[in-house]
Amino acid sequence: MNQAIQIQDGFEMRDDVMVLTLVVSGLIMYCHVSAIAADDMATFYQAHQFDLEEMISECVENEQWDENGVIHINANAIGA
C-alpha cells in the first residue's frame, strides 16, 4: 500500500514514552517509542531520527498499528 507519510519533526514525552506525530494520507496518527529513559530521549531522537522514520514507514506500509491507530516501536530494536 503506497500512502503519503509525513513525520513531524520533534517528539513529545508522555508517561515515559516518546510520542511522534504522523500524518498518513491526511489522517493524524502517533508512534510510541518505548524503552528510553526520559533524560536520553533527545539524544536518542537525534541519533536515530532517520532509523525511526524508516521503521515507521515500514509499519504504515504493512498496516502494523494497534486498534487505536498507534504504532509501537521498542527503542531496543533500533539501537541494537
C-alpha positions as CSV (number, residue, x, y, z in Angstrom):
1,M,0.0,0.0,0.0
2,N,1.5,3.3,-1.0
3,Q,0.4,6.0,1.4
4,A,1.7,9.6,1.8
5,I,3.5,9.7,5.1
6,Q,4.7,12.9,6.8
7,I,6.5,12.6,10.1
8,Q,6.5,15.8,12.1
9,D,9.9,16.9,13.5
10,G,10.4,16.6,17.2
11,F,8.6,14.5,19.8
12,E,6.6,14.7,23.0
13,M,7.1,12.8,26.1
14,R,4.0,11.1,27.7
15,D,4.3,8.7,30.6
16,D,7.9,7.9,29.9
17,V,7.2,7.2,26.2
18,M,8.5,9.1,23.2
19,V,5.5,10.1,21.1
20,L,5.9,11.1,17.4
21,T,3.1,12.6,15.4
22,L,2.5,11.4,11.9
23,V,0.2,12.4,9.1
24,V,-0.7,9.4,7.0
25,S,-2.9,10.0,3.9
26,G,-4.3,13.1,5.7
27,L,-5.0,11.3,9.0
28,I,-3.1,12.1,12.2
29,M,-1.5,9.0,13.8
30,Y,1.0,8.5,16.5
31,C,4.1,6.4,17.1
32,H,5.0,5.4,20.6
33,V,8.7,4.6,21.2
34,S,9.3,2.8,24.5
35,A,12.4,1.7,26.4
36,I,14.1,5.1,26.5
37,A,14.9,6.9,29.7
38,A,13.4,10.4,29.8
39,D,16.8,12.1,30.0
40,D,18.0,10.2,26.9
41,M,15.1,10.9,24.6
42,A,16.5,14.0,22.9
43,T,19.9,12.3,22.2
44,F,18.2,9.1,21.0
45,Y,15.9,11.1,18.7
46,Q,18.8,13.0,17.2
47,A,20.9,9.8,16.7
48,H,18.1,7.7,15.3
49,Q,15.6,10.0,13.6
50,F,16.1,8.5,10.2
51,D,16.0,5.0,11.5
52,L,12.7,5.8,13.2
53,E,11.3,7.3,10.1
54,E,12.2,4.2,8.1
55,M,10.7,1.8,10.7
56,I,7.5,4.0,10.9
57,S,7.2,3.9,7.1
58,E,7.5,0.1,7.1
59,C,4.9,-0.2,9.8
60,V,2.5,2.0,7.9
61,E,3.0,0.1,4.6
62,N,2.4,-3.2,6.5
63,E,-0.5,-1.7,8.5
64,Q,1.2,-2.5,11.8
65,W,-0.7,-0.4,14.3
66,D,-2.9,-1.1,17.3
67,E,-6.7,-0.8,17.4
68,N,-6.3,3.0,18.2
69,G,-4.1,3.6,15.2
70,V,-0.9,3.8,17.3
71,I,2.4,2.4,16.0
72,H,4.5,0.9,18.8
73,I,8.3,0.7,18.5
74,N,10.7,-0.6,21.1
75,A,13.9,1.6,21.1
76,N,16.0,-1.6,21.7
77,A,15.0,-2.7,18.2
78,I,16.7,0.4,16.8
79,G,19.7,1.0,18.9
80,A,20.8,-2.6,18.7
